[in-house]
């Protein structure tokens, strides 16, 4: 793509993001003063790449922006950016480490953000290493966003891999408890001496896109668990609001 072509597609994305609904081919041509052949090619490119959808009446609707995740695109940069301020506040209020986690295409937990508190004794983790979802609080919360069929398949696969038939029901029970409570708590984490609380971060469509996780030394977390739960849940709600505000100009998928 030429420099002019790259500029035009960025301008088209920005313009479509400011519109309240679907736009027509002629709308794009007139608003951006584009050659008809170029406008048609750019709109088709946005559809092919999953940024836009073509309606039955021929108009085009923006579905997502670059760096924004959806069910078909594992894009986490925008998610991390939009929730950065919330995570900073959560860590300050809880006095413990904060993480933002997502499920990857293999249903494993990946941490995309990490922030440490300003205290001498604190919990850290290597966020370059993915985790089994059912073994960590963030993963249990993220599993609450799966469909019933996908969750059942995950639980069955985990039980088979572990050679533990009872694990399937244990996972389903933990996920149901977290769904009902709106958060998950684990005072005995995978890492010895660590504990964590996590709550879901939703997008504008109500889908679970991430988990906000506060973690720290088990004894200190246990002594302040009510406060940590409150901070985690409130922070996750604020992160949800940030994602919703980001999407408010775009029509629902």
C-alpha positions as CSV (number, residue, x, y, z in Angstrom):
1,X,0.0,0.0,0.0
2,X,1.3,3.5,-0.9
3,X,1.8,6.2,1.6
4,X,-1.4,7.9,0.3
5,X,-3.3,4.6,0.6
6,X,-2.2,4.2,4.2
7,X,-3.2,7.7,5.1
8,X,-6.7,7.2,3.5
9,X,-7.4,4.0,5.4
10,X,-6.5,5.6,8.7
11,X,-8.7,8.6,7.9
12,X,-11.5,6.3,6.9
13,X,-11.2,4.4,10.2
14,X,-11.2,7.6,12.2
15,X,-14.2,9.0,10.3
16,X,-16.2,5.8,10.7
17,X,-15.5,5.7,14.5
18,X,-17.1,9.2,14.8
19,X,-20.3,8.1,13.1
20,X,-23.3,6.9,15.2
21,X,-24.4,4.2,12.8
22,X,-23.6,2.4,9.5
23,X,-22.4,4.5,6.6
24,X,-22.9,4.2,2.9
25,X,-20.2,4.0,0.2
26,X,-21.4,7.4,-1.1
27,X,-21.1,8.9,2.4
28,X,-17.5,7.9,2.6
29,X,-16.7,9.2,-0.8
30,X,-18.3,12.6,0.0
31,X,-17.0,13.0,3.5
32,X,-13.4,12.2,2.8
33,X,-13.3,13.3,-0.9
34,X,-12.0,9.9,-2.0
35,X,-12.0,8.5,-5.5
36,X,-14.8,6.0,-5.8
37,X,-12.5,3.2,-6.7
38,X,-10.2,3.9,-3.7
39,X,-13.2,4.2,-1.3
40,X,-14.6,0.9,-2.4
41,X,-11.3,-0.9,-2.1
42,X,-10.7,0.5,1.4
43,X,-14.1,-0.4,2.6
44,X,-13.7,-3.9,1.3
45,X,-10.3,-4.1,3.0
46,X,-11.8,-3.2,6.4
47,X,-14.4,-5.9,6.0
48,X,-11.8,-8.5,5.0
49,X,-9.7,-7.6,8.1
50,X,-12.6,-7.7,10.5
51,X,-12.8,-4.0,11.2
52,X,-16.1,-3.5,9.5
53,X,-19.2,-5.5,8.4
54,X,-21.4,-4.9,5.4
55,X,-25.1,-4.7,6.2
56,X,-27.9,-6.2,4.1
57,X,-28.7,-2.7,2.7
58,X,-25.1,-2.3,1.5
59,X,-23.9,0.1,4.2
60,X,-20.8,-0.5,6.3
61,X,-20.7,-0.7,10.1
62,X,-17.5,-0.4,12.1
63,X,-17.1,-3.4,14.4
64,X,-13.7,-2.8,16.1
65,X,-10.7,-0.5,16.1
66,X,-7.0,-1.5,15.8
67,X,-5.8,-3.0,19.0
68,X,-9.3,-3.8,20.3
69,X,-10.1,-7.4,21.1
70,X,-13.2,-9.4,20.0
71,X,-14.1,-13.0,19.7
72,X,-12.0,-13.5,16.5
73,X,-9.0,-11.2,17.2
74,X,-6.5,-11.6,20.1
75,X,-5.5,-7.9,20.3
76,X,-4.6,-6.7,23.8
77,X,-2.8,-3.4,23.4
78,X,-5.9,-1.2,23.6
79,X,-7.2,-3.3,26.5
80,X,-4.0,-2.7,28.5
81,X,-3.9,1.0,27.7
82,X,-7.5,1.6,28.6
83,X,-7.2,-0.1,32.0
84,X,-3.8,1.2,33.0
85,X,-5.0,4.0,35.2
86,X,-7.5,1.8,36.9
87,X,-4.8,-0.8,37.7
88,X,-2.6,1.9,39.2
89,X,-5.4,3.0,41.5
90,X,-6.2,-0.6,42.5
91,X,-2.6,-1.3,43.4
92,X,-2.4,1.9,45.4
93,X,-5.6,1.2,47.3
94,X,-5.0,-2.5,47.9
95,X,-1.3,-2.2,48.7
96,X,-0.7,-5.4,46.7
97,X,0.4,-6.4,43.2
98,X,-2.0,-5.9,40.3
99,X,-2.3,-7.8,37.1
100,X,-4.6,-7.8,34.0
101,X,-5.2,-11.2,32.5
102,X,-6.8,-12.6,29.3
103,X,-7.5,-16.0,27.8
104,X,-5.5,-16.9,24.8
105,X,-6.6,-19.0,21.9
106,X,-5.6,-22.1,23.8
107,X,-7.7,-21.1,26.9
108,X,-4.6,-20.4,28.9
109,X,-4.2,-17.3,31.0
110,X,-1.8,-14.6,29.8
111,X,-1.0,-11.6,31.9
112,X,-0.8,-8.4,29.7
113,X,-0.2,-5.9,32.5
114,X,1.7,-6.0,35.8
115,X,2.1,-3.3,38.5
116,X,3.9,-3.7,41.8
117,X,3.1,-1.8,45.1
118,X,5.6,0.5,46.7
119,X,6.4,-1.8,49.7
120,X,9.4,-3.9,50.6
121,X,7.7,-7.3,50.7
122,X,5.5,-7.9,47.7
123,X,4.4,-10.6,45.3
124,X,5.8,-10.8,41.8
125,X,5.2,-13.3,39.0
126,X,6.7,-13.9,35.6
127,X,4.0,-12.7,33.2
128,X,5.7,-14.1,30.2
129,X,4.6,-17.6,31.3
130,X,1.0,-18.6,30.6
131,X,-1.0,-20.4,33.3
132,X,-3.7,-23.1,33.2
133,X,-6.9,-21.3,33.7
134,X,-8.4,-23.5,36.4
135,X,-5.3,-23.1,38.6
136,X,-5.4,-19.3,39.1
137,X,-8.1,-16.9,40.2
138,X,-7.8,-14.8,37.0
139,X,-8.4,-18.0,35.0
140,X,-11.5,-19.0,37.0
141,X,-13.0,-15.6,36.4
142,X,-12.1,-15.7,32.7
143,X,-13.7,-19.2,32.4
144,X,-17.0,-17.6,33.5
145,X,-17.2,-15.9,30.1
146,X,-17.1,-19.2,28.1
147,X,-20.2,-20.7,26.7
148,X,-21.5,-23.8,28.5
149,X,-20.2,-26.1,25.8
150,X,-16.8,-24.6,25.6
151,X,-16.5,-24.6,29.4
152,X,-17.5,-28.2,29.6
153,X,-15.0,-29.1,27.0
154,X,-12.3,-27.2,28.8
155,X,-13.1,-29.0,32.1
156,X,-13.2,-32.4,30.5
157,X,-9.8,-31.8,28.8
158,X,-8.2,-30.5,32.0
159,X,-9.4,-33.6,33.9
160,X,-8.1,-35.9,31.3
161,X,-4.7,-34.3,31.1
162,X,-4.4,-34.4,34.9
163,X,-5.6,-38.0,35.1
164,X,-8.2,-36.8,37.7
165,X,-11.8,-37.5,36.8
166,X,-13.0,-35.4,39.8
167,X,-11.3,-32.3,38.5
168,X,-14.0,-31.7,35.9
169,X,-16.7,-31.2,38.5
170,X,-14.4,-29.2,40.7
171,X,-13.6,-26.8,37.8
172,X,-17.3,-26.4,36.9
173,X,-18.1,-25.7,40.6
174,X,-15.4,-23.1,41.0
175,X,-16.5,-21.3,37.9
176,X,-20.2,-21.3,38.9
177,X,-19.3,-20.0,42.3
178,X,-17.2,-17.2,40.8
179,X,-20.0,-16.3,38.3
180,X,-22.5,-16.1,41.2
181,X,-20.2,-14.0,43.4
182,X,-18.9,-11.8,40.7
183,X,-15.3,-12.6,41.7
184,X,-12.9,-15.4,42.6
185,X,-10.7,-15.8,45.7
186,X,-7.8,-18.2,46.2
187,X,-5.9,-17.9,49.5
188,X,-3.6,-20.7,48.6
189,X,-2.2,-20.0,45.1
190,X,-0.2,-22.1,42.7
191,X,2.9,-20.2,44.0
192,X,3.5,-21.2,47.6
193,X,2.7,-18.4,50.0
194,X,0.7,-16.3,47.5
195,X,-3.0,-15.5,47.4
196,X,-5.2,-13.7,44.9
197,X,-8.5,-12.1,44.1
198,X,-9.9,-11.5,40.6
199,X,-13.0,-10.0,39.1
200,X,-14.2,-9.8,35.4
201,X,-13.7,-6.9,33.1
202,X,-16.5,-6.8,30.5
203,X,-16.8,-5.0,27.1
204,X,-19.7,-3.0,25.9
205,X,-21.5,-6.1,24.8
206,X,-21.3,-7.7,28.3
207,X,-18.6,-10.2,27.3
208,X,-15.8,-11.1,29.6
209,X,-12.6,-9.7,28.0
210,X,-10.2,-9.7,30.9
211,X,-9.7,-10.4,34.6
212,X,-8.4,-7.8,37.0
213,X,-6.3,-9.6,39.6
214,X,-4.8,-8.4,43.0
215,X,-2.3,-10.8,44.5
216,X,0.1,-10.8,47.5
217,X,1.5,-12.7,50.4
218,X,-1.1,-15.1,51.7
219,X,-1.1,-14.1,55.3
220,X,-1.3,-10.4,54.5
221,X,-4.1,-11.0,51.9
222,X,-6.1,-13.1,54.4
223,X,-5.9,-10.4,57.0
224,X,-7.3,-7.8,54.6
225,X,-9.4,-10.0,52.3
226,X,-12.6,-8.0,52.5
227,X,-10.8,-4.8,51.5
228,X,-9.0,-6.5,48.7
229,X,-12.2,-8.0,47.4
230,X,-13.9,-4.6,47.5
231,X,-11.0,-2.9,45.7
232,X,-10.7,-5.7,43.1
233,X,-14.5,-5.7,42.2
234,X,-14.7,-1.9,42.1
235,X,-11.6,-1.6,40.0
236,X,-12.9,-4.3,37.6
237,X,-16.2,-2.3,37.3
238,X,-14.2,0.8,36.5
239,X,-12.2,-1.0,33.9
240,X,-15.5,-2.3,32.4
241,X,-16.7,1.3,32.2
242,X,-13.5,2.3,30.4
243,X,-14.0,-0.3,27.8
244,X,-17.7,0.6,27.4
245,X,-16.8,4.3,27.0
246,X,-14.3,3.4,24.3
247,X,-17.0,1.6,22.4
248,X,-19.8,4.0,23.0
249,X,-19.5,5.6,19.5
250,X,-19.6,2.3,17.8
251,X,-22.9,0.5,17.1
252,X,-23.4,-2.9,18.8
253,X,-22.0,-5.9,17.0
